[in-house]
Amino acid sequence: MLANLSPAIRQYILVTGNYWAFTLTDGALRMLVVLHFHQLGYTALEVAMLFLFYEFFGVVTNLVGGYLGARWGLNRTMNIGLGLQIVALAMLLVPSHWLTVIWVMFAQALSGIAKDLNKMSAKSTIKLLVPEAAQGQLYKWVALLTGSKNTLKGIGFFLGGLLLTWIGFAGAVLAMASMLTVVWLSSLIFLKKDTGKATFKPKFKELFSKSRPINILSVARFLLFGARDVWFVVALPVFLASQLNWDHWQVGSFLALWIIGYGVVQGFAPRLTSITATHRTSNQAVMWGALLTLSPLLLAVALWQEVPITPAIIVGLALFGLLFAINSSLHSYLIVSYSRADGVSLDVGFYYMANAAGRLLGTVLSGWVYQQSGILACLVISGILLALSTLVVGQLPERSAVLTSTDQ
């Protein structure tokens, strides 16, 4: 069946399938680790520490991964990511008395490196499969890849809990490692060689973007994801459990469903926005960013006015998820669109480094601000960060001006 498709479509299917398989195991592994080590008696802080390296190395990997993608080709960095994930899973198959906090932290560090190599490679590759004039098609492909990733991550949460119940921790990890090995071997055989390899040899100092549009988008992304995680990662689950007395399975299921819905909306984002090769895209980003800014502030006002908490949280989170999904999908398209075709992974890697840094900042702030001042303060800070992100993305120049200056 693949033989009857165009080369670009075949490569897109291979890259997307590769990314889907990886994302499914990534979501399942996170839930497996949380549930299994909670069962073993680890405290909440110890479980959280297991993911510290996972988040930190996301910053480093996106920066260095873009450089490696430009020098080696995106097929290689994608396959390295898959291989590292298999190694990370294998590290968790050791006897249970070896599974110390430090050992699992290093396994999660490898998994974090693998995830960001895979993501950077997948999103960079799409840039090379779509003609410059087909910006609408590029947006649809990026939105589908991004949205499906988050949907599968949510499904992975369910899968992790299901596998843990059915076949135990070791059996679940072995099943995922076996499945991913088959995908990895297929990728080694069928993925086009040297995709994304730059015609020039990038120097290490070129890791940091000198492009004004890329820098603008990176700052906006840093603020955007910091705004999400400042209340979503730690503050919200703790609030649901401690203030609303939800059971852990209720909190986990609710957040998993939110992530799945969030991913579905991302996939449909191109139908809600309008992008063409000549359209001023910053106007779209500013409009949707302004709407998103209002959502956590409205929820904060509702909680401050003592509106019934459970309905307010559910409606507020649904509204935030809808608007955030559109903004995230639009920003993901913009970075791919504004990136240079020759050495695209350098720009995309730098951008997702900013994304990872925003997540790291948001995660730290989420725990600290909630502990000091509660959920209302987290929501207000989220609104401030979103307002700043919207102001920054409003400075984005038109694509036509960028392309003209690049050609000269």
N, C-alpha and C positions, 0 to 999 in steps of 0.2 A: 504493500500500500504506500509506504514512504517513497518508493521508487517513482511513483506517478506524480509526486509533488515537486515544486520548484526547489532548487538548492537552498534558498533563503528560508522557505517554510520548513524544510527538513531540519535545518540547523536550529531554527526556533523551537521546533518540537523537541529536539534532543536536549537543548539547553533548558527548556522549561521542565521537561520530565526529570532531568538531573536535579534541578532546583527543588522540584516538588518532593522527590524522594528524600533529599537531604533535609528539607524543612519538616517533613513528617517525623523523621527520627529525632530531629532537634527538639521539637515540642514534646514528643513522648519521653525523651531522655530527661528533660527538665522535670516533668511530673514524676517520673520514676524515682529520680534522686530525692526530690522533696518528700514524697510519701514514704519511700523505703527508709531513709535516714531518720525521718520522724518516728517511724515504727521502732527503730533501733534505740530510741531514747535521746537523740540529739536535740538540743535546745533550738528555739527559733533563730537565735543569733548564730549558732553554729551552722545551721542549714543555710542561712543567708550568706555566711562567709564562704560556703562552697562555690558560690557564683561570683565572688569578688574578682578573681582572675579572668573569668569568662567575660565580664564587662570591660575590665581594664585592657585586656589584649585586643578587644574590638577596636579601640582607638589606634593602637600600634599597627595592627594588621591591615586596616584599611589604608593607612598611609604607605606602608612598605609594600602592601599587596598591589597597589596601583603601579608602583615602580616595577615590580616583578612582572606584572601582566604586560607592560609595555616592552619589556626586554625579552621575555620568554614566550609570550603569546597567552591569550586568555584560556585556551583549551588546557594548557599546562597548569595554570593557577587553579582552574576549576577542578581538575583531577587531583591536584595536590590537596585541595580542600576536602574532597571526598575521602582520599586516603587517610588524612589526619583524623577525620571523624571515625573511621573504622578503627584506627589505633586507640582513640579515646574510649570507644566502646570496649575494645579488648582489655584496656587497663582496668575496667570495672568487673572483669570476669575472674579476677584473682580471688583466692580464698578470703572469706569475709573478714578475718582478723587483720588482713592487709589494708582494708578499706578505712584508713584513717582520714582525718580531715585534710591533712596535707596532700595525701595521695589523690583523693577525689578532687581537691582544688586544682591539682596539676592536670588531671584528666579533663576537668571542665575548661581549663586554660586552653588545652589542645582543641577542644570542641569549639570554643569561642574563636580561635584562630581559623579553624576549618569553616565555620559559618560565614565569617566575613570574607574569606577568600572566595567562597562559593557565590555569595551574594554579589560581590563586586564584579566577578567574572561574568555572571549571568546578565546583569544589567548593562555592563559595558558591551557585551557581545551584540545585544539588540541594536545598539547604535549603528553597527556595521552591516546590519541586515536590511535596513530600510533606506530608500533613496532620500536625499536631502529635501526634496520637494514634498514628500509624503509625510508631513508632520502629523496629520490626523491619524494615519496608520501607526506611526511611532508611538503616539500617545496611547492608542488602544492596546498595543502590544506591551508597553511598559505597565499600564494599568492592570492588564490581565495577569502579568507575571507578579506584580506587587500584591494585588488583591488575593490571588490564589494562594500566595505564600502565607498570608496571615490567616486565611481560612483553614489551610492545612495545618498551620501551627496550633490553632484551636482544636482541630480534630486530633492532632497529636497528643494534646493534653488528655483527651478522653482515652485514646489508644494506650497511653502509658499506664493509666489507672486500670484499664481492662486487662492488659497483659500481665501486670503485677498480680492481679487477682487470679488469673487463669493459670499462669505458668511460673510465677515467682520472679524475683529480680534477675537472677542469673539467666533464666530461660528467656525472659523478655529482652535482655541485652544481647544475648546470642542470636535471637531471631532477627533483631534489627541489624546487627553486624553482618549477618548472612545476606539479608536482602540488599543492604547497601553495597556489599562486595559485588553482587551481580550487576548492579547499576554502574558501579565504578569500572568494571571490566568492559561493559558495553560502551561506556563513555570513552575509554581508552581506544577502542576500536573504531567507533563511528564518528566521534566529534572531529570536525575539520581542523587540520593542523595549522598552527601559526595564526589563528584568528586573533586579531587585535594587536599583533606584534608590530611595534612602531618601525617605520622606515629609518628612523634615526636611533642612536643609542642614548637614551636619556641618562643624564647625570643624576647623582643622588640628590644634589641640591634642588633639582626640579620637582622633588616631592611636594614642595610648597608652591601652590598655584600663584602665578603672576597675573592671571586673568581676572579683571574686575567682576564680570558676571559670575564666575565660579566662586570668587570670594564672597560676593553678596549672597548667593544661594547657600553657601556653606554656613555663613553666620545666621541666616534665616532658619536653616535646618537645625542648627545647634539650639537656638531659642525655641523652636517648634517642639522638638522632642524633650527638651528640658521642661517645657510647660506641661507636656502630657505626663511625664513620669514623676513630677513633683507631687502629684496627688494620686496618680493611678497605681504606682508600683507598690508602695508600702502603706501610705496613709489610708487609701480606700479599703484594701482587704482588712487591715486592722480595725478600721471604723466599723465595717460590716460585722466583724466577729465580736468586737467588744461593746459597741453601742447598740447594734440591732440584734445581737445574740444569735447570729446565723451560725450554723454548724460549718465545719471546714468543707464538707462536700458541697454545701450550698454556695459558699463563697467561690470555691474552685469552679463549679459548674456555671455559675453566673458569669464569671470572668471569661471562661472558655467560650460561652455562647456570645459574649460581647466581641471577643476577638474574631470569631467566625463571621458574625454579622458585619463587623468592621471590614474584614477582607472582601466580603461580597460587595459592599458599597464601593470599595476601591476599584473593583473590577468594572463597575458600572459608571464610574466617575466621568469618562469621556462623554456619556450621554447627557450629563448634567452641566457640562462646561463646553465651551466652544474654542477650539484651537485650529488654526490654519498656519500655513507657512509664513504669512505676512501679518497675522493677528498680533496685537500688542498684548502679550501674555501676562505682563506684570499687572494689567488691569484686572484680569481674572484672579490672579493670586491675591491681590489686595482686597478685592471684594469678598472672597471666600475666607480670607484671613480675618477680616473685620467681623464677619458673622461668627467665626469660631471664637474670637476673643470674648464675645458677649456670653457664650454658653457657660463657662465656669463662673463668671460673675453673677449671672442670673441664678445659678444654683446656690451660690454663696448667699445671695439675698434671700432666697427661699428658705434656706436653713436658718438664717439670722432672724427671719420673721416667724420662725417656728411653724412653717408649713409641715404637714405630716411627712415624716422623714423618709419612710420607705418609698412611697410614690414619687417624692421629689428626687431621690437618688436614682431610681429606675428611669424616670423621664429625663432627668438631667444628663445621666450617663449615655442614654440613647441619643440625645441631641448632640452631645459632645462627640460621640463615636461617629455619627453620620457626617458632621462637619469636619472632623479631624481626618476621616478617611478620604474625603474629597481633597482637602489641603495636602495631605501626604502624597496622594496619587499625582496631583498637579505638580508638586515640587519634584517628585521623582522623574516625571516627564521632563521638566525644565532642565534638570542637571544633565540628562542624556542629550537633550536637544542642543544645549549651549556648549557641550563638550566638543573638543576638536576630534575629528575622525581619526587622525594619525596620533596615536598615543592616548586614546580615549580613557583608558584605565587610570592614567595619572590624575585626570580631572575627577572621575567618578570615585576613585580611591580617596582622594583628598576630601571630597564632599561627604562620603560616608564615615570618614574619620571624625568630621564635625558632628555627624549624626550620633556616633558612638559616644563622643565626649558629652553631648547634650544628655544622653541617656544616663551616663555616669553621674553627671551633676544632678540631674533630676532625682535619681535614686537616693543619693546622699541627702539632698535637701528634703526629700519626702519623709525620710525617717526622722531627721533632726527637727524640721519645722513642725511636723505633727506632734512630736513629743513635747515641744516647747509651747505650741500655741493652738494645736488642733486642726481639724479638717478645713475650717473656714479660712485660716491663714494660708493653707496650701492652695486653696481655690483662688484666692486673691493674687498670690504670687504667680499662679498659672496664667491668670488674665493679664498681668503685667508683662510676662515673658511673651505671650501671644501678641500683645499690642506692639512690642518691640520688633518681633519677627515680621509683622505686617508692615511696619514702617521701613524695615530694612529691604524687604523684597520689592517694595514700591520704587526703590532706586534702580531696579534692573533695567538696563538699556534694551531697546528693541533688537530682535534677532537680526534684522536686516542691517542695522548699523554694525553689529558685531561681525557678521559675515563679510561686510565690505572692508572693515579694518583688517580682518584676517587675510583677505585676498591681496591686500596691497603690499 
